[in-house]
Protein backbone atom coordinates (compact mmCIF):
# COMPACT_ATOMS: atom_id res chain seq x y z
CA UNK A 1 0.00 0.00 0.00
CA UNK A 2 1.27 3.40 -0.94
CA UNK A 3 -0.36 6.67 0.11
CA UNK A 4 0.98 9.91 -1.31
CA UNK A 5 0.01 13.22 0.30
CA UNK A 6 0.82 16.53 -1.38
CA UNK A 7 0.04 19.88 0.20
CA UNK A 8 -0.43 22.72 -2.30
CA UNK A 9 -1.86 25.26 0.13
CA UNK A 10 -0.06 27.32 2.75
CA UNK A 11 -2.79 28.73 4.96
CA UNK A 12 -3.26 25.71 7.23
CA UNK A 13 -0.72 23.29 8.63
CA UNK A 14 -1.30 19.62 7.96
CA UNK A 15 0.23 16.47 9.40
CA UNK A 16 1.06 14.34 6.40
CA UNK A 17 1.96 11.26 8.45
CA UNK A 18 -1.33 11.47 10.36
CA UNK A 19 -3.22 11.72 7.06
CA UNK A 20 -1.36 8.65 5.78
CA UNK A 21 -2.13 6.73 8.99
CA UNK A 22 -5.84 7.62 8.88
CA UNK A 23 -6.04 6.81 5.16
CA UNK A 24 -4.41 3.45 5.77
CA UNK A 25 -6.92 2.69 8.55
CA UNK A 26 -9.86 3.64 6.30
CA UNK A 27 -8.55 1.51 3.45
CA UNK A 28 -8.06 -1.44 5.82
CA UNK A 29 -11.65 -1.12 7.04
CA UNK A 30 -12.67 -1.31 3.38
CA UNK A 31 -10.54 -4.44 2.85
CA UNK A 32 -8.27 -2.49 0.52
CA UNK A 33 -4.78 -3.37 1.67
CA UNK A 34 -2.97 -3.49 -1.68
CA UNK A 35 -3.96 -0.20 -3.30
CA UNK A 36 -2.23 3.10 -3.92
CA UNK A 37 -3.92 6.38 -3.10
CA UNK A 38 -3.02 9.97 -3.87
CA UNK A 39 -4.30 12.83 -1.69
CA UNK A 40 -3.91 16.44 -2.76
CA UNK A 41 -4.54 19.24 -0.26
CA UNK A 42 -5.47 22.57 -1.87
CA UNK A 43 -7.12 25.94 -1.25
CA UNK A 44 -10.59 27.05 -2.42
CA UNK A 45 -9.23 28.72 -5.55
CA UNK A 46 -7.61 25.50 -6.79
CA UNK A 47 -10.54 23.21 -5.97
CA UNK A 48 -12.94 25.68 -7.61
CA UNK A 49 -10.92 25.45 -10.84
CA UNK A 50 -10.91 21.63 -10.66
CA UNK A 51 -14.63 21.53 -9.87
CA UNK A 52 -15.37 23.72 -12.88
CA UNK A 53 -13.11 21.74 -15.19
CA UNK A 54 -14.26 18.24 -14.24
CA UNK A 55 -17.83 18.74 -13.01
CA UNK A 56 -18.91 21.95 -14.73
CA UNK A 57 -19.67 23.55 -11.36
CA UNK A 58 -18.15 27.02 -10.91
CA UNK A 59 -17.72 27.12 -7.12
CA UNK A 60 -15.42 25.61 -4.52
CA UNK A 61 -16.32 22.23 -3.07
CA UNK A 62 -14.92 20.33 -0.12
CA UNK A 63 -13.69 17.10 -1.72
CA UNK A 64 -13.28 15.69 -5.21
CA UNK A 65 -12.58 12.06 -6.01
CA UNK A 66 -11.03 10.79 -9.22
CA UNK A 67 -11.20 6.99 -9.47
CA UNK A 68 -8.46 5.40 -11.53
CA UNK A 69 -10.97 3.44 -13.61
CA UNK A 70 -13.96 5.76 -13.87
CA UNK A 71 -15.58 3.87 -16.77
CA UNK A 72 -15.75 0.67 -14.75
CA UNK A 73 -15.90 1.61 -11.07
CA UNK A 74 -15.28 -1.25 -8.65
CA UNK A 75 -18.03 -2.86 -6.66
CA UNK A 76 -17.92 -1.48 -3.11
CA UNK A 77 -16.01 -4.05 -1.05
CA UNK A 78 -17.09 -5.74 2.11
CA UNK A 79 -16.34 -3.40 4.99
CA UNK A 80 -15.31 -5.29 8.09
CA UNK A 81 -18.35 -5.59 10.31
CA UNK A 82 -20.66 -4.27 7.62
CA UNK A 83 -22.70 -5.72 4.79
CA UNK A 84 -21.59 -5.73 1.19
CA UNK A 85 -19.92 -7.73 -1.48
CA UNK A 86 -17.23 -7.52 -4.07
CA UNK A 87 -13.66 -6.51 -3.74
CA UNK A 88 -10.88 -4.86 -5.66
CA UNK A 89 -7.70 -5.86 -7.38
CA UNK A 90 -4.41 -4.37 -6.20
CA UNK A 91 -3.34 -1.16 -7.94
CA UNK A 92 -3.96 2.54 -8.06
CA UNK A 93 -7.28 3.37 -6.43
CA UNK A 94 -7.36 7.02 -7.49
CA UNK A 95 -6.91 10.60 -6.36
CA UNK A 96 -8.68 12.65 -3.71
CA UNK A 97 -8.52 16.45 -3.60
CA UNK A 98 -9.53 18.21 -0.37
CA UNK A 99 -9.86 21.95 0.21
CA UNK A 100 -8.45 22.95 3.60
CA UNK A 101 -10.36 26.24 3.50
CA UNK A 102 -13.66 24.37 3.06
CA UNK A 103 -12.58 21.87 5.71
CA UNK A 104 -12.12 24.66 8.25
CA UNK A 105 -15.29 26.57 7.35
CA UNK A 106 -17.43 23.42 7.44
CA UNK A 107 -15.91 22.42 10.76
CA UNK A 108 -16.99 25.77 12.22
CA UNK A 109 -20.50 25.34 10.75
CA UNK A 110 -20.80 21.80 12.16
CA UNK A 111 -19.34 22.71 15.55
CA UNK A 112 -16.47 20.26 15.51
CA UNK A 113 -12.73 20.34 14.88
CA UNK A 114 -11.09 20.77 11.47
CA UNK A 115 -9.34 17.45 12.10
CA UNK A 116 -12.70 15.67 12.42
CA UNK A 117 -14.05 17.41 9.32
CA UNK A 118 -10.94 16.44 7.36
CA UNK A 119 -11.41 12.83 8.44
CA UNK A 120 -15.06 12.91 7.33
CA UNK A 121 -14.02 14.29 3.93
CA UNK A 122 -11.25 11.71 3.60
CA UNK A 123 -13.70 8.86 4.29
CA UNK A 124 -16.20 10.40 1.87
CA UNK A 125 -13.58 10.68 -0.87
CA UNK A 126 -12.35 7.11 -0.44
CA UNK A 127 -15.90 5.78 -0.58
CA UNK A 128 -16.41 7.66 -3.85
CA UNK A 129 -13.27 6.00 -5.22
CA UNK A 130 -14.62 2.53 -4.48
CA UNK A 131 -17.96 3.15 -6.13
CA UNK A 132 -20.28 4.80 -3.63
CA UNK A 133 -22.16 7.80 -5.02
CA UNK A 134 -24.67 9.76 -2.91
CA UNK A 135 -25.83 11.66 -6.01
CA UNK A 136 -27.11 8.50 -7.70
CA UNK A 137 -30.23 8.14 -5.54
CA UNK A 138 -31.60 8.79 -2.05
CA UNK A 139 -31.08 5.11 -1.23
CA UNK A 140 -27.44 5.26 -2.32
CA UNK A 141 -26.98 8.46 -0.29
CA UNK A 142 -28.34 6.67 2.78
CA UNK A 143 -26.11 3.66 2.10
CA UNK A 144 -23.02 5.86 1.74
CA UNK A 145 -23.80 7.83 4.91
CA UNK A 146 -24.16 4.59 6.84
CA UNK A 147 -20.71 3.44 5.64
CA UNK A 148 -19.20 6.83 6.49
CA UNK A 149 -20.59 6.67 10.02
CA UNK A 150 -19.44 3.09 10.47
CA UNK A 151 -15.87 3.90 9.42
CA UNK A 152 -15.81 7.11 11.47
CA UNK A 153 -16.85 5.12 14.56
CA UNK A 154 -13.94 2.70 14.06
CA UNK A 155 -11.05 5.15 13.66
Secondary structure, 3 states (H helix, E strand, C coil): CEEEEEECCCCCCCCHHHHHHHHHHHHHHCCCCCEEEEEEEECHHHHHHHHHHHHCCCCCCCEEEEECCHHHCCCCCCCCCCCCCCCCCCEEEEEEEEEHHHHHHHHHHHCCCHHHHHHHHHHHHHHHHCCCCCCCCHHHHHHHHHHHHHHHHHC
